[in-house]
Amino acid sequence: MTRNVAPSYDTVCSALSLACRAPSVHNCQPWRWLLAERSVQLFLDLSRLPEALDPSTRAQVISCGAALHHVRIAFASLGWRALIHRLPNPSQPGHLASIQFSPRDHVAPATVALAGVAAQRRTERRAYLPDLVPPELLTTLRAAAETEHGALVRAAEHRAAVVDAVKRASQYRESVEYQHALADFDDPEPAVPELDDKAVLAVLATRSDQVDSWLAAGEALSAVLLNAAREGLVTCPLNHLSEVWEAREQVRTTVLDGAGYPQLVLRVGWPGPGEPPPITPRRVLADSLELLPPRS
């Protein structure tokens, strides 16, 4: 890459390695990075997950959105502003983003802190402590989602409806067909998640329900997860709703009052006793990175 126009190859690889720590549905990591002379291109890699597990590609695009936000934080912490063109090529629906760069004069300590959190954050699927999550922390998480064009809506009085909807959706994941499609995955996510503790349940929603909204949902998810981890909270995204229309409509009607579209449910709370869970392995960057030849 040209000096003073774009980051060095080593810087790009460092940022992309951090981006690949983003959460993804069934840990499928459905992103593909194309590195050009002065840009990075993000594509959806449909080979990473059987169609039966995500026929609309909603969950995979959300996963790529989380990686896109991670990479923005990574580049910012390294002194570069990532200039994003989302869905730059309408004829290629799998081309999710084009990233170009400009140098930053100042790197905010908060950005460096978020990058550090991204390297160590993990999903906590076990029961959380019953301790109250202060309202001001939930306000911080809502603001993080809104910055990325998402909405984080606490279930509150509709908690029972959300629990019921996720449990109904979990029945689909327990089906023979679903489990067969999942058989080759090293996936730590149980079919039926923990729902009986005192975790905050919140719905991550978007105004519309197209590919651009799914991408934004992933960016909002990443922002919420990183800000929560920075405050010492643990989180667990639940993608079950996107797989069962009736369960999703139940949450849309009860929690969102018909306004907006629920993309996933998020558990938020304080970690229970004992050691944190191990960090879920990721494939090496070389498996998802392709170098484009320079223009002659």
Backbone bond lengths (Angstrom), bond angles and torsions (degrees), N, CA, C in turn:
res aa  C-N    CA-C-N  psi(-1)  N-CA   C-N-CA  omega(-1)  CA-C   N-CA-C  phi
1 M - - - 1.454 - - 1.528 110.56 -
2 T 1.317 115.71 147.31 1.460 120.38 -175.49 1.518 110.65 -68.81
3 R 1.309 115.86 135.02 1.452 121.25 -178.38 1.525 110.56 -62.75
4 N 1.338 115.72 139.80 1.454 124.25 178.81 1.523 113.31 67.47
5 V 1.315 118.90 4.08 1.454 122.24 175.73 1.520 110.12 -112.36
6 A 1.307 116.54 -36.50 1.460 121.69 179.66 1.515 109.22 -147.27
7 P 1.304 117.66 161.34 1.468 120.82 -178.93 1.522 111.76 -64.55
8 S 1.311 115.63 160.48 1.456 120.86 175.58 1.524 110.01 -69.14
9 Y 1.312 115.24 164.67 1.466 120.70 178.35 1.528 110.73 -58.39
10 D 1.318 117.14 -42.73 1.464 120.67 -179.67 1.526 111.25 -63.59
11 T 1.343 116.78 -39.31 1.457 120.51 178.50 1.523 110.68 -65.03
12 V 1.329 115.98 -43.43 1.468 120.21 178.81 1.527 110.36 -60.85
13 C 1.313 116.63 -45.15 1.472 119.83 -179.74 1.523 111.08 -64.09
14 S 1.315 116.82 -37.46 1.464 120.13 177.77 1.525 110.22 -63.36
15 A 1.340 116.39 -44.80 1.461 120.23 -179.92 1.520 111.78 -66.06
16 L 1.326 117.10 -42.50 1.458 120.28 -179.24 1.527 111.29 -67.87
17 S 1.314 116.96 -34.56 1.467 119.46 177.06 1.518 110.41 -62.33
18 L 1.326 116.64 -39.61 1.456 119.54 176.83 1.527 110.71 -68.49
19 A 1.328 117.14 -39.45 1.468 120.90 178.71 1.516 110.96 -58.56
20 C 1.312 116.60 -35.39 1.459 121.10 -178.22 1.523 112.90 -72.20
21 R 1.341 117.10 -4.43 1.460 120.38 171.97 1.529 111.17 -81.77
22 A 1.318 117.96 -3.25 1.463 121.16 179.86 1.524 110.52 -61.25
23 P 1.328 117.55 150.14 1.464 119.78 177.06 1.529 110.34 -73.21
24 S 1.323 116.20 152.28 1.459 120.58 177.21 1.515 109.68 -146.93
25 V 1.311 116.32 153.04 1.460 121.30 -178.31 1.529 109.40 -59.58
26 H 1.321 116.48 127.84 1.463 123.48 -177.76 1.538 111.98 54.28
27 N 1.328 116.65 23.94 1.470 121.79 -177.94 1.534 111.42 52.60
28 C 1.330 116.67 36.51 1.473 119.53 -176.38 1.525 112.59 -80.68
29 Q 1.348 117.69 -19.64 1.478 121.93 176.01 1.534 111.01 53.06
30 P 1.345 117.30 63.87 1.466 120.80 -169.37 1.524 114.43 -87.02
31 W 1.311 117.21 38.10 1.456 119.81 -178.70 1.529 110.69 -111.08
32 R 1.311 113.83 150.66 1.463 121.29 174.65 1.520 107.11 -135.14
33 W 1.326 115.94 129.12 1.458 122.27 -177.42 1.529 109.60 -107.78
34 L 1.305 116.69 128.30 1.467 121.59 173.54 1.517 107.67 -111.14
35 L 1.315 115.56 121.04 1.459 121.80 -176.32 1.524 109.32 -100.69
36 A 1.333 115.95 111.45 1.460 122.23 176.87 1.532 108.72 -98.69
37 E 1.321 115.34 -175.84 1.464 119.41 -174.08 1.526 112.01 -64.12
38 R 1.330 117.23 -37.71 1.462 119.75 -176.87 1.522 112.56 -132.54
39 S 1.298 117.84 19.14 1.462 120.06 -178.82 1.526 110.19 -155.40
40 V 1.333 113.72 166.49 1.458 122.14 172.15 1.519 107.06 -124.25
41 Q 1.317 116.46 133.91 1.457 121.72 179.68 1.529 108.89 -111.19
42 L 1.330 115.69 135.78 1.462 121.64 178.21 1.520 109.70 -107.73
43 F 1.335 116.37 124.26 1.457 122.37 178.66 1.523 109.67 -121.63
44 L 1.329 115.36 151.42 1.457 121.93 170.74 1.516 108.89 -81.97
45 D 1.329 116.40 126.87 1.457 122.44 179.56 1.530 108.67 -101.61
46 L 1.328 116.17 98.74 1.456 121.01 -174.98 1.521 112.87 -72.59
47 S 1.319 117.66 -8.95 1.462 119.82 179.90 1.528 112.27 -77.09
48 R 1.318 117.22 -7.43 1.456 120.39 -172.69 1.533 113.98 -84.86
49 L 1.337 117.65 -15.38 1.459 120.02 -176.80 1.523 109.03 -144.62
50 P 1.341 118.39 132.96 1.459 120.07 177.56 1.530 111.38 -59.00
51 E 1.311 116.06 141.94 1.462 120.79 -178.30 1.527 111.81 -57.01
52 A 1.325 116.28 -32.73 1.462 119.84 -178.25 1.520 112.86 -61.98
53 L 1.323 118.01 -24.94 1.458 121.39 -178.06 1.519 112.89 -87.27
54 D 1.327 117.53 -16.38 1.466 120.73 -178.01 1.529 108.94 -159.61
55 P 1.322 117.86 66.59 1.470 120.12 -172.18 1.522 114.36 -62.22
56 S 1.327 117.80 -29.52 1.470 120.05 179.76 1.523 112.38 -84.19
57 T 1.338 118.19 -12.29 1.478 127.33 -172.68 1.533 112.12 69.03
58 R 1.324 118.68 8.34 1.463 121.62 -178.33 1.530 111.57 -55.37
59 A 1.331 116.72 -53.01 1.462 120.06 -175.37 1.520 111.75 -64.90
60 Q 1.339 116.77 -34.80 1.463 119.53 179.77 1.529 111.45 -70.66
61 V 1.330 116.91 -39.26 1.469 119.30 177.06 1.522 110.25 -65.82
62 I 1.337 117.56 -39.66 1.463 120.27 175.52 1.532 110.04 -59.21
63 S 1.325 116.56 -41.40 1.468 120.50 178.00 1.520 110.79 -61.36
64 C 1.327 117.29 -42.12 1.471 120.64 178.33 1.526 110.89 -66.66
65 G 1.343 116.88 -34.28 1.463 119.41 175.44 1.511 111.82 -62.62
66 A 1.338 116.73 -38.56 1.466 119.69 176.49 1.522 110.80 -63.18
67 A 1.330 116.80 -40.34 1.465 120.32 177.58 1.527 110.86 -65.93
68 L 1.339 117.02 -35.98 1.461 120.45 178.81 1.524 111.24 -64.20
69 H 1.336 117.27 -42.40 1.463 119.46 176.82 1.523 110.63 -66.52
70 H 1.317 116.83 -41.96 1.468 119.94 176.74 1.522 111.09 -56.39
71 V 1.333 116.79 -42.66 1.460 118.67 -176.52 1.525 110.66 -70.76
72 R 1.317 117.81 -32.57 1.466 120.05 175.01 1.523 111.02 -62.20
73 I 1.344 115.96 -44.63 1.459 120.32 178.66 1.528 110.01 -64.02
74 A 1.340 116.42 -41.20 1.466 120.40 -178.03 1.524 110.75 -62.79
75 F 1.324 117.17 -48.89 1.467 119.63 -179.98 1.528 111.13 -63.86
76 A 1.329 117.06 -40.36 1.464 119.70 179.61 1.522 111.18 -61.41
77 S 1.333 116.81 -39.00 1.470 119.74 -179.72 1.525 111.81 -69.27
78 L 1.332 116.32 -20.55 1.461 121.51 179.66 1.527 112.47 -97.58
79 G 1.329 116.56 6.68 1.459 120.21 174.12 1.518 114.94 95.72
80 W 1.344 117.64 19.10 1.460 120.72 -178.24 1.523 110.77 -129.61
81 R 1.319 115.15 136.35 1.463 120.80 173.14 1.520 108.11 -89.95
82 A 1.330 116.72 125.96 1.466 121.56 178.04 1.526 108.51 -89.99
83 L 1.320 116.05 119.48 1.461 122.44 179.41 1.523 107.71 -97.56
84 I 1.323 116.53 113.52 1.465 121.58 -167.88 1.525 111.31 -103.63
85 H 1.313 116.68 128.48 1.463 123.66 164.47 1.518 106.46 -105.60
86 R 1.323 117.64 110.95 1.457 120.62 -179.92 1.528 110.94 -88.36
87 L 1.327 116.43 138.42 1.463 123.29 -178.19 1.530 110.48 47.76
88 P 1.321 117.18 59.74 1.478 120.65 -171.91 1.522 114.16 -72.58
89 N 1.325 118.33 -17.93 1.467 120.76 -174.39 1.528 109.62 -130.45
90 P 1.328 118.17 97.54 1.473 120.28 -177.43 1.529 113.67 -57.28
91 S 1.320 117.47 -26.15 1.461 119.95 -179.98 1.525 112.45 -77.91
92 Q 1.331 117.41 -9.25 1.456 122.84 178.02 1.527 109.09 -125.05
93 P 1.342 117.90 84.76 1.465 119.59 -176.19 1.520 113.90 -61.09
94 G 1.333 117.72 -20.98 1.454 120.25 177.80 1.514 114.03 -82.36
95 H 1.338 117.37 -6.54 1.467 121.13 177.16 1.522 107.30 -86.77
96 L 1.323 116.42 99.49 1.461 121.08 -168.57 1.520 114.15 -87.81
97 A 1.320 117.99 -30.10 1.462 118.61 -176.62 1.521 111.10 -162.01
98 S 1.312 114.26 147.28 1.459 122.40 170.81 1.524 107.09 -117.51
99 I 1.317 116.96 128.68 1.464 121.88 -173.40 1.517 109.45 -117.77
100 Q 1.316 115.78 121.19 1.458 121.89 171.38 1.526 108.39 -117.18
101 F 1.322 116.99 179.73 1.457 118.39 -165.75 1.522 112.32 -140.77
102 S 1.313 114.53 152.72 1.461 122.58 166.30 1.523 107.23 -143.06
103 P 1.338 117.18 146.28 1.472 118.87 -177.69 1.521 111.94 -70.95
104 R 1.312 116.52 147.65 1.459 123.05 174.94 1.527 109.43 -96.30
105 D 1.329 115.58 140.96 1.456 119.88 175.22 1.520 111.80 -81.10
106 H 1.323 115.05 -23.57 1.463 119.25 -175.81 1.520 109.26 -144.77
107 V 1.312 116.23 138.38 1.466 121.71 175.68 1.523 107.92 -110.21
108 A 1.328 116.31 117.69 1.460 120.85 -178.02 1.523 110.30 -70.52
109 P 1.326 117.69 137.26 1.471 120.16 177.01 1.527 112.54 -55.88
110 A 1.332 117.41 -34.45 1.465 120.11 -179.94 1.522 111.02 -63.05
111 T 1.331 116.68 -34.96 1.463 120.64 178.61 1.525 110.64 -67.68
112 V 1.320 116.40 -42.74 1.467 120.60 177.35 1.525 109.81 -61.58
113 A 1.340 115.74 -39.15 1.468 119.38 179.25 1.524 111.05 -64.16
114 L 1.325 117.32 -41.16 1.464 119.81 178.95 1.522 111.30 -65.60
115 A 1.323 117.12 -38.08 1.462 119.81 177.16 1.529 110.57 -63.58
116 G 1.318 116.70 -40.06 1.456 119.81 177.06 1.520 111.75 -63.96
117 V 1.327 116.22 -39.05 1.463 120.74 177.11 1.525 110.60 -63.92
118 A 1.346 116.37 -40.83 1.464 120.48 -178.31 1.526 111.63 -59.85
119 A 1.309 116.59 -33.30 1.466 120.04 -178.69 1.526 111.97 -72.21
120 Q 1.338 117.73 -23.14 1.462 120.99 -173.67 1.529 114.02 -116.40
121 R 1.320 117.80 -11.84 1.464 120.67 -176.50 1.524 111.21 -61.26
122 R 1.298 115.69 146.12 1.458 121.24 177.03 1.526 108.85 -144.92
123 T 1.310 116.28 157.57 1.457 121.60 177.69 1.527 108.95 -83.79
124 E 1.325 115.27 131.30 1.474 120.86 179.54 1.526 108.29 -106.83
125 R 1.325 116.25 108.19 1.465 121.69 -176.03 1.531 112.88 -95.45
126 R 1.326 117.22 -7.56 1.459 120.24 -179.26 1.526 110.49 -81.67
127 A 1.331 116.62 176.02 1.459 121.81 179.88 1.534 110.33 -65.72
128 Y 1.326 115.80 144.96 1.460 122.12 178.92 1.522 110.04 -98.84
129 L 1.326 115.86 162.59 1.460 120.48 174.72 1.530 110.01 -66.12
130 P 1.339 117.51 154.62 1.472 119.80 179.56 1.525 113.72 -79.14
131 D 1.325 117.88 -1.36 1.464 120.91 -176.61 1.524 111.13 -59.26
132 L 1.329 115.30 142.33 1.462 122.27 -178.02 1.528 110.82 -66.53
133 V 1.321 116.13 136.84 1.463 121.29 168.94 1.523 106.97 -86.76
134 P 1.334 118.52 117.11 1.464 120.46 -175.14 1.532 112.18 -56.73
135 P 1.316 117.53 142.72 1.469 121.12 -179.66 1.524 112.77 -55.86
136 E 1.331 116.90 -34.36 1.467 118.60 -178.51 1.521 111.96 -66.38
137 L 1.342 117.48 -31.18 1.463 119.55 176.35 1.526 110.59 -71.05
138 L 1.325 116.89 -39.55 1.460 119.60 176.85 1.525 110.63 -64.62
139 T 1.325 116.97 -35.31 1.463 120.40 175.97 1.523 110.54 -63.20
140 T 1.330 116.94 -40.44 1.463 120.99 176.81 1.522 111.00 -60.88
141 L 1.314 117.38 -42.00 1.458 120.74 -179.49 1.527 111.21 -68.82
142 R 1.323 117.17 -39.13 1.472 119.68 176.35 1.514 111.03 -62.00
143 A 1.336 116.01 -41.72 1.465 119.85 179.56 1.523 111.13 -64.55
144 A 1.339 116.81 -37.49 1.465 120.23 178.22 1.523 110.71 -62.56
145 A 1.328 116.79 -41.78 1.465 120.27 178.26 1.519 111.32 -65.74
146 E 1.321 116.96 -42.42 1.464 120.59 -178.15 1.518 112.11 -65.73
147 T 1.328 116.56 -33.04 1.464 120.22 177.06 1.519 110.95 -59.83
148 E 1.322 116.92 -30.29 1.464 122.17 -178.74 1.540 111.94 -101.77
149 H 1.329 116.08 21.12 1.476 122.03 175.77 1.525 112.88 66.62
150 G 1.320 115.56 32.14 1.451 121.01 172.58 1.515 109.33 -119.97
151 A 1.322 116.35 174.65 1.463 121.61 176.41 1.519 108.27 -133.77
152 L 1.322 116.53 130.14 1.457 122.17 177.59 1.521 107.24 -108.43
153 V 1.336 116.31 111.69 1.463 121.91 -173.17 1.522 108.73 -114.50
154 R 1.315 116.76 116.37 1.459 119.87 178.67 1.517 110.06 -68.08
155 A 1.333 117.20 138.27 1.462 120.70 -177.98 1.531 110.99 -65.80
156 A 1.329 117.71 -42.04 1.466 123.30 177.29 1.527 111.07 49.95
157 E 1.351 116.97 -116.32 1.472 119.09 -175.73 1.522 113.15 -68.31
158 H 1.321 117.36 -12.05 1.465 120.77 178.48 1.527 111.89 -101.63
159 R 1.330 116.70 19.76 1.463 120.11 -178.06 1.534 111.74 -57.20
160 A 1.315 117.29 -43.89 1.465 120.71 -177.68 1.523 111.00 -60.57
161 A 1.330 117.12 -37.46 1.462 120.47 179.43 1.524 111.16 -67.65
162 V 1.332 116.58 -38.13 1.467 120.27 178.86 1.523 110.18 -68.01
163 V 1.332 117.09 -44.37 1.460 120.62 178.17 1.523 110.10 -59.69
164 D 1.313 116.82 -44.22 1.464 120.66 179.67 1.525 111.05 -62.54
165 A 1.331 116.55 -42.56 1.467 120.04 -179.10 1.523 111.53 -64.56
166 V 1.326 117.13 -42.64 1.465 119.77 179.90 1.529 110.27 -67.47
167 K 1.328 117.54 -39.62 1.468 119.77 178.46 1.523 110.92 -64.55
168 R 1.317 116.98 -38.84 1.467 120.01 177.06 1.527 110.21 -63.97
169 A 1.308 116.65 -42.83 1.462 120.31 178.34 1.526 111.01 -66.10
170 S 1.328 117.11 -31.57 1.463 120.51 179.44 1.517 111.81 -63.74
171 Q 1.327 117.22 -29.21 1.458 120.10 178.48 1.519 111.45 -60.95
172 Y 1.339 116.17 -33.85 1.457 120.01 176.47 1.526 110.48 -65.76
173 R 1.325 116.45 -39.35 1.468 119.68 179.31 1.533 112.48 -68.42
174 E 1.316 116.29 -23.40 1.462 119.95 178.47 1.525 112.62 -83.34
175 S 1.328 117.54 -5.72 1.460 120.17 -177.10 1.529 110.85 -66.86
176 V 1.325 115.63 155.09 1.465 121.26 -179.82 1.524 110.28 -60.38
177 E 1.339 116.69 -41.84 1.462 120.25 -177.80 1.536 111.38 -63.08
178 Y 1.324 115.74 -43.11 1.468 119.39 -179.22 1.522 110.54 -66.47
179 Q 1.311 116.75 -46.89 1.457 120.74 -179.06 1.527 111.41 -63.71
180 H 1.318 117.37 -34.85 1.464 120.38 176.98 1.529 110.31 -64.77
181 A 1.336 117.12 -43.03 1.468 120.41 179.36 1.517 111.71 -65.99
182 L 1.325 116.06 -25.24 1.470 121.34 -176.82 1.526 112.86 -92.94
183 A 1.325 116.77 -2.66 1.467 120.92 -168.17 1.521 113.59 -59.26
184 D 1.326 118.33 -33.10 1.463 120.92 -174.98 1.528 113.30 -88.60
185 F 1.337 117.43 4.83 1.459 120.52 -175.92 1.521 110.91 -97.51
186 D 1.330 114.83 141.00 1.462 120.96 170.89 1.526 106.62 -90.46
187 D 1.331 114.51 75.58 1.457 120.81 -170.32 1.525 110.06 -109.38
188 P 1.332 117.74 118.96 1.467 119.58 -177.65 1.523 113.46 -81.68
189 E 1.323 118.60 -3.50 1.460 121.12 -173.69 1.529 111.06 -81.75
190 P 1.332 118.45 121.44 1.468 119.95 178.51 1.523 110.64 -71.97
191 A 1.331 116.59 154.16 1.466 120.21 178.97 1.523 111.29 -61.53
192 V 1.337 115.81 -40.39 1.463 120.91 179.08 1.524 108.36 -110.79
193 P 1.332 118.71 114.35 1.463 120.31 -175.97 1.524 112.05 -79.08
194 E 1.321 115.71 167.39 1.464 122.44 173.34 1.530 108.07 -68.58
195 L 1.326 116.25 122.06 1.467 120.93 -179.02 1.518 112.50 -133.62
196 D 1.330 117.71 1.61 1.461 121.22 -173.05 1.523 113.44 -102.93
197 D 1.329 117.90 4.71 1.457 119.21 177.48 1.530 109.37 -90.15
198 K 1.333 116.09 -166.24 1.466 120.59 -177.03 1.527 111.89 -101.85
199 A 1.316 117.53 22.85 1.456 120.19 177.85 1.525 110.58 -60.96
200 V 1.329 115.57 146.67 1.462 119.86 169.41 1.527 107.75 -67.77
201 L 1.314 116.91 133.25 1.455 121.71 173.13 1.519 107.97 -108.44
202 A 1.318 115.94 124.19 1.461 120.98 -179.70 1.523 109.45 -131.86
203 V 1.310 115.23 147.13 1.466 121.94 179.46 1.518 108.62 -101.54
204 L 1.323 115.85 126.38 1.463 120.82 173.89 1.523 107.21 -92.36
205 A 1.323 116.78 119.01 1.458 121.89 -172.88 1.524 110.78 -127.92
206 T 1.335 114.46 161.78 1.459 121.90 175.10 1.525 108.63 -131.47
207 R 1.338 115.72 162.85 1.462 119.62 -177.80 1.518 112.56 -71.13
208 S 1.310 117.33 -35.11 1.457 121.28 179.91 1.521 109.25 -125.13
209 D 1.327 116.28 -173.86 1.460 119.26 -172.09 1.525 111.07 -139.62
210 Q 1.328 115.48 48.26 1.455 122.08 176.90 1.526 109.28 -111.78
211 V 1.332 115.53 -179.79 1.466 119.70 -176.75 1.525 111.27 -57.92
212 D 1.348 117.51 -40.39 1.459 118.91 -179.90 1.524 111.49 -63.83
213 S 1.335 116.53 -33.08 1.466 119.90 177.16 1.525 111.12 -70.01
214 W 1.314 116.66 -38.83 1.466 119.68 178.62 1.533 110.10 -63.86
215 L 1.339 115.76 -41.39 1.463 119.68 178.46 1.528 110.12 -62.65
216 A 1.343 116.41 -44.12 1.465 120.73 177.83 1.525 111.09 -62.78
217 A 1.329 116.80 -37.54 1.466 119.70 178.39 1.518 110.66 -60.65
218 G 1.334 116.83 -40.05 1.455 119.86 177.67 1.514 112.76 -65.65
219 E 1.325 116.81 -40.14 1.463 119.87 177.65 1.531 110.53 -65.44
220 A 1.343 115.78 -40.73 1.463 119.20 177.53 1.525 111.08 -65.63
221 L 1.327 116.39 -40.31 1.468 119.90 177.61 1.520 110.76 -58.73
222 S 1.312 117.11 -47.69 1.458 120.93 179.79 1.526 110.92 -59.02
223 A 1.335 116.33 -44.72 1.465 119.86 -179.43 1.522 110.97 -61.05
224 V 1.328 117.28 -41.64 1.464 120.76 179.56 1.524 110.87 -67.08
225 L 1.331 117.10 -45.45 1.465 119.94 -177.99 1.523 111.68 -62.11
226 L 1.324 116.95 -43.28 1.461 119.84 -177.65 1.521 111.59 -69.01
227 N 1.330 116.48 -41.41 1.463 119.10 178.43 1.529 111.00 -67.23
228 A 1.323 117.24 -36.01 1.463 119.62 177.08 1.527 110.65 -64.97
229 A 1.322 116.74 -45.68 1.464 120.38 -179.19 1.520 111.46 -63.51
230 R 1.319 116.27 -36.43 1.471 119.55 178.66 1.528 110.82 -61.92
231 E 1.330 117.31 -29.19 1.470 121.68 179.98 1.526 112.51 -90.52
232 G 1.338 116.77 4.25 1.455 120.05 179.02 1.515 114.39 88.10
233 L 1.325 118.21 3.35 1.454 122.06 178.57 1.528 110.59 -81.65
234 V 1.319 116.46 157.96 1.458 121.42 173.13 1.529 108.21 -114.07
235 T 1.320 115.00 157.01 1.454 120.44 -173.77 1.522 110.36 -143.00
236 C 1.327 114.30 160.45 1.465 120.92 175.50 1.529 108.72 -150.80
237 P 1.340 118.24 107.72 1.464 120.10 175.95 1.531 110.44 -74.38
238 L 1.321 115.91 139.04 1.462 122.45 178.11 1.530 108.03 -118.49
239 N 1.328 115.88 112.50 1.467 121.39 -176.55 1.525 113.16 -91.07
240 H 1.316 117.91 6.13 1.460 121.85 -171.32 1.531 113.04 -57.36
241 L 1.338 117.55 -36.72 1.458 120.26 -173.19 1.522 112.97 -60.69
242 S 1.325 116.65 -34.57 1.464 119.68 -176.11 1.519 111.99 -68.50
243 E 1.331 117.77 -9.84 1.459 121.51 -174.73 1.528 113.46 -99.83
244 V 1.326 116.67 -14.52 1.466 120.26 -177.30 1.530 108.40 -132.53
245 W 1.329 115.99 111.26 1.463 121.29 -173.15 1.522 111.57 -58.59
246 E 1.331 117.94 -44.86 1.458 120.58 -176.24 1.520 111.77 -62.73
247 A 1.325 117.12 -40.76 1.467 120.09 178.88 1.524 110.89 -66.00
248 R 1.314 115.61 -39.52 1.467 119.63 179.51 1.530 110.77 -65.31
249 E 1.321 117.05 -42.36 1.457 120.88 178.74 1.524 111.43 -65.66
250 Q 1.326 116.79 -34.07 1.457 120.13 177.05 1.521 110.91 -60.70
251 V 1.329 116.88 -44.66 1.464 120.67 179.09 1.525 110.59 -70.08
252 R 1.311 116.70 -39.16 1.471 119.65 179.23 1.525 110.86 -60.68
253 T 1.323 116.97 -40.30 1.457 121.03 -177.89 1.517 112.42 -74.02
254 T 1.332 116.77 -44.16 1.466 119.74 -173.56 1.526 112.96 -82.15
255 V 1.321 116.89 -49.28 1.472 120.41 -174.05 1.528 111.84 -83.81
256 L 1.324 116.96 -40.76 1.466 120.59 -174.95 1.523 112.74 -98.48
257 D 1.329 116.84 -2.01 1.465 121.06 -179.51 1.531 111.57 54.45
258 G 1.339 115.28 34.09 1.452 120.42 177.04 1.511 115.39 79.73
259 A 1.324 117.85 -0.90 1.464 121.92 -178.79 1.530 109.42 -102.50
260 G 1.317 117.11 116.42 1.459 120.80 -178.98 1.513 111.40 90.12
261 Y 1.340 114.60 178.25 1.455 121.24 -174.11 1.524 110.21 -130.33
262 P 1.333 117.59 121.27 1.471 119.37 177.89 1.528 110.28 -70.23
263 Q 1.312 116.33 132.67 1.463 121.24 179.50 1.523 111.58 -104.98
264 L 1.316 117.51 -34.34 1.466 121.30 175.99 1.519 108.96 -165.08
265 V 1.321 114.97 168.54 1.465 122.24 174.85 1.523 107.74 -109.16
266 L 1.327 116.07 141.83 1.457 120.79 -178.23 1.519 109.88 -122.43
267 R 1.330 116.74 127.49 1.459 122.64 170.42 1.525 108.31 -89.53
268 V 1.327 116.29 133.71 1.466 122.20 -178.86 1.525 108.05 -135.77
269 G 1.326 116.97 136.57 1.457 119.25 177.35 1.513 112.06 179.30
270 W 1.325 114.66 -164.31 1.467 121.43 -179.37 1.522 109.74 -99.88
271 P 1.330 117.94 141.42 1.469 120.23 -176.30 1.518 112.12 -66.34
272 G 1.325 114.85 145.04 1.447 120.55 176.22 1.519 111.29 -76.83
273 P 1.318 117.63 -178.89 1.471 120.79 -178.47 1.524 111.02 -69.72
274 G 1.331 114.12 162.83 1.464 119.46 177.75 1.513 112.23 96.30
275 E 1.310 114.15 175.43 1.461 120.70 -179.19 1.527 110.23 -69.43
276 P 1.331 116.97 148.24 1.471 119.07 175.75 1.522 110.25 -65.86
277 P 1.316 117.33 157.49 1.470 119.57 179.30 1.521 110.35 -65.12
278 P 1.317 117.81 156.61 1.469 119.41 177.28 1.521 110.97 -65.11
279 I 1.318 115.13 152.05 1.459 119.95 176.22 1.522 108.73 -69.79
280 T 1.328 116.62 129.54 1.459 120.71 -178.75 1.525 109.79 -65.82
281 P 1.313 118.54 131.50 1.471 120.47 -178.08 1.528 111.84 -62.41
282 R 1.305 115.78 152.08 1.459 122.97 174.27 1.525 108.45 -124.32
283 R 1.310 116.74 152.01 1.458 119.65 175.17 1.522 109.44 -71.20
284 V 1.309 117.47 156.79 1.456 121.33 -177.66 1.525 109.22 -68.04
285 L 1.314 116.27 151.87 1.460 121.43 -176.32 1.518 111.88 -56.80
286 A 1.308 117.87 -37.50 1.469 121.16 -177.09 1.525 112.08 -57.89
287 D 1.324 117.38 -25.05 1.464 120.63 -179.78 1.521 112.84 -71.92
288 S 1.329 117.41 -20.56 1.463 120.09 -177.64 1.531 112.86 -119.76
289 L 1.328 117.38 7.41 1.467 121.69 -175.31 1.521 110.76 -115.49
290 E 1.328 115.35 132.58 1.462 121.39 176.30 1.525 108.43 -127.46
291 L 1.309 116.47 133.79 1.465 121.85 178.34 1.510 109.40 -94.03
292 L 1.328 116.82 123.57 1.455 120.32 175.61 1.524 109.56 -85.29
293 P 1.316 118.99 138.42 1.478 120.67 -179.73 1.520 110.21 -64.18
294 P 1.326 117.74 145.70 1.476 120.87 178.47 1.521 110.53 -65.03
295 R 1.337 114.47 152.03 1.457 119.04 177.83 1.527 109.76 -69.37
296 S 1.328 114.82 138.97 1.474 118.44 179.88 1.520 110.80 -82.14
